[in-house]
Amino acid sequence: MTVPEGAAGAATATEDAAPLLSLRGINKSFGAVHVLQDVDFDAYAGQVTALVGDNGAGKSTLIKGIAGSQPFDSGEYVFDGKQVAVTNPKHANELGIEVVYQDLALCDNLDIVENLFLGREVTKNGILDEANMERRAQETLAGLSVRTVKSIRQVVASLSGGQRQTVAIARAVIWNSKLVVLDEPTAALGVAQTEQVLRLVRQLADNGLAVVLISHNLNDVFQVADRISVLYLGRMAAQMKTKDVKSNQVVEVITTGRSDAIGGITNGNGELK
Amino acid sequence: MTAPTKVETTEEHIEETGPSNPLGAAVGNWWARVRGGDAGSLPALLGIIALVIVFAALRPNTFTNAFNFANLIHQAAAVIVIAMGLVFVLLLGEIDLSAGYTAGTAAAVMGVVVTRWGWSWPVALIACLITGAVVGLLIGLLVAKLGIPSFVVTLAAFLGLQGVLLQLIGEGGTIAIRDDTLLAINNNDMPVWLGWVLFALIVGGYAAIVLRRGAKRRASGLTYEAIQVTLAKIAALVVLLGLATYWLSIERSRNPTITSLKGVPIVVAVLLVLLVGLTFLLTKTSFGRHVYAVGGNAEAARRAGINVGLVKLACFMIASTLAAVGGIMLASRDNSISPSTGGASTLLYAVGAAVIGGTSLFGGKGRIVDAILGGFVIAIIINGMGLLNQPSSVVYMVTGLVLLVAASVDAISRRRARSTGRV
């Protein structure tokens, strides 16, 4: 089974659709440090949008703002066509935004079902409805085409890195979320497991979710992403379609903030501003 | 990308394919778990069997007779209840060093209310439980809200409550308990017929629950335990509890014409109610799930929206309230409260009981039944060594050794668990 090329298939179908998440003129400062300056960012339903940039470019600050854990100072936050003010993580969850952080935040001593429903257990008359949760967990994993897990009642400690990532992602989508942000999901994984997780990332987008993928690995990005957004020193250096660019051009933007082939700061469609 | 096919996410439906020997398969699975570092109650069970064999061989008449069996239960009851409370705290990866003196202090409050003030026993019981809950509330607030390590907070409470206990008891030295109901709790027996009713209730209730759960899971298309395995478990329970009930129903008084001593001790019913109720709380409710989650990974629990501080507070309150129940049993057994009630080794025996039973000191792993199994291991050692006329010095050394063995089993199983990916 192969992972589809970045901009193939689903991307063309939603070519002109409005973005699910649209940020305009975002600013964020920590004291005197202006971490994000006038950042624009779009993420589309059914597409994987890669967010790349060197260390300190502002990627983490951007997703923490999206997730509401560190709200932006100023700027427009439009989600699903409506202007919203996301000021805490709970609000983001209610909108259908889920973030899978790098450390996954799983409880090793609990099994897969227990982790998927942690903090949001399904109860009937105050008693845990295990059968219901187990069934929904099975459905969710099946919907993600996960077939590497032997039993969904095994403890998470017994899972491989890729499987743990899968559980964390499944937890993000089990509540019908619309936008999933994945922070370096393949950073600690081997070749086969990376492949497995990327396949899952693609599956999420093909299921209609908007996926924001943060990655340092351009191979991964070119393998699954429909769009690439490059942050450079707190500014959005470029938002491009994967099919329009080459890897070395992206590297150039990441390291210098501009590329002769692409140009400098561009708008959402990869055109020069 | 190929079209998603029907996904096999559940265990390989061993039971559904109808293997030739489901019992063998179940035993095989269980053994694989034990080898993988999930020993569960096995060490405690083996310990009980080994100790019973040793003491029965050395003191065939006194150790195994019905009188001593009932005595053993009375001796173990308080430590078991305190250990049940400690399971909640240990599950969080915390410790409560003050549980012993919480028991003593709460019992002293009960003694003051019922003996000195002459109020009725229900009021005294409630006062005792509230004392425990308040102590737990204070400890929990300091640990959960202020962030002081539980070791330090409960060490302070251990010292402080010792003083409170002395203060309550005053110069007299002891508070006598003369109320018949309070004395009955850890001294008297149920009528023989009631013991058998209790037996029937437990076995029937257990069978109904496991059979119904199996049927429900089968109907939902989920994996389920083979019916043979379920029946084997029920049969084992019937035999074990049946023997125990029969043994306790024998006349064990030396002089039956003066006082008759037979029937299941009342305290057994109390222990069973606590076992069932607390196990339900830990395994069937969201709260219980959150306790395990906080013990496993507090940060993950917090990010999942669980109020970690509240869970900790609740666990410390439960632990101290159960310690108060243990205090009632100590006072009932001794007919009085003295400055040493709940002191000496009470707390260490309780921690030992939980750990010997299989509760991990590192948090996230443990069950209420651990407290019962571990409590009996310790009670059998104390009881058996007493019958062998061993001095306290030897009893302490042997108990310490057993605790060390249990902690080693915990540490080793954790290591195995890490290498085989089980927790």
Chai-1 contact restraints between the chains, C-beta under 6 A:
chainA,res_idxA,chainB,res_idxB,connection_type,confidence,min_distance_angstrom,max_distance_angstrom,comment,restraint_id
A,M1,B,T2,contact,1.0,0.0,6.0,A-B,restraint_1
A,A105,B,A300,contact,1.0,0.0,6.0,A-B,restraint_2
A,A105,B,R303,contact,1.0,0.0,6.0,A-B,restraint_3
A,L106,B,A300,contact,1.0,0.0,6.0,A-B,restraint_4
A,C107,B,A293,contact,1.0,0.0,6.0,A-B,restraint_5
A,C107,B,G296,contact,1.0,0.0,6.0,A-B,restraint_6
A,C107,B,N297,contact,1.0,0.0,6.0,A-B,restraint_7
A,C107,B,A300,contact,1.0,0.0,6.0,A-B,restraint_8
A,D108,B,G296,contact,1.0,0.0,6.0,A-B,restraint_9
A,D108,B,V423,contact,1.0,0.0,6.0,A-B,restraint_10
A,N109,B,G296,contact,1.0,0.0,6.0,A-B,restraint_11
A,N109,B,G364,contact,1.0,0.0,6.0,A-B,restraint_12
A,N109,B,V423,contact,1.0,0.0,6.0,A-B,restraint_13
A,L110,B,G296,contact,1.0,0.0,6.0,A-B,restraint_14
A,L118,B,A293,contact,1.0,0.0,6.0,A-B,restraint_15
A,L118,B,A304,contact,1.0,0.0,6.0,A-B,restraint_16
A,G119,B,A304,contact,1.0,0.0,6.0,A-B,restraint_17
A,G119,B,G305,contact,1.0,0.0,6.0,A-B,restraint_18
A,G119,B,I306,contact,1.0,0.0,6.0,A-B,restraint_19
A,E121,B,S286,contact,1.0,0.0,6.0,A-B,restraint_20
A,E121,B,R289,contact,1.0,0.0,6.0,A-B,restraint_21
A,I127,B,K284,contact,1.0,0.0,6.0,A-B,restraint_22
A,L128,B,K284,contact,1.0,0.0,6.0,A-B,restraint_23
A,A131,B,S220,contact,1.0,0.0,6.0,A-B,restraint_24
A,E134,B,L222,contact,1.0,0.0,6.0,A-B,restraint_25
A,Q138,B,T9,contact,1.0,0.0,6.0,A-B,restraint_26
A,L141,B,T9,contact,1.0,0.0,6.0,A-B,restraint_27
A,A142,B,V7,contact,1.0,0.0,6.0,A-B,restraint_28
A,S145,B,P4,contact,1.0,0.0,6.0,A-B,restraint_29
A,R147,B,V7,contact,1.0,0.0,6.0,A-B,restraint_30
A,V149,B,T9,contact,1.0,0.0,6.0,A-B,restraint_31
A,S151,B,E11,contact,1.0,0.0,6.0,A-B,restraint_32
A,I152,B,T9,contact,1.0,0.0,6.0,A-B,restraint_33
A,V155,B,V423,contact,1.0,0.0,6.0,A-B,restraint_34
A,A157,B,G421,contact,1.0,0.0,6.0,A-B,restraint_35
A,A157,B,V423,contact,1.0,0.0,6.0,A-B,restraint_36
A,S158,B,G421,contact,1.0,0.0,6.0,A-B,restraint_37
A,S158,B,R422,contact,1.0,0.0,6.0,A-B,restraint_38
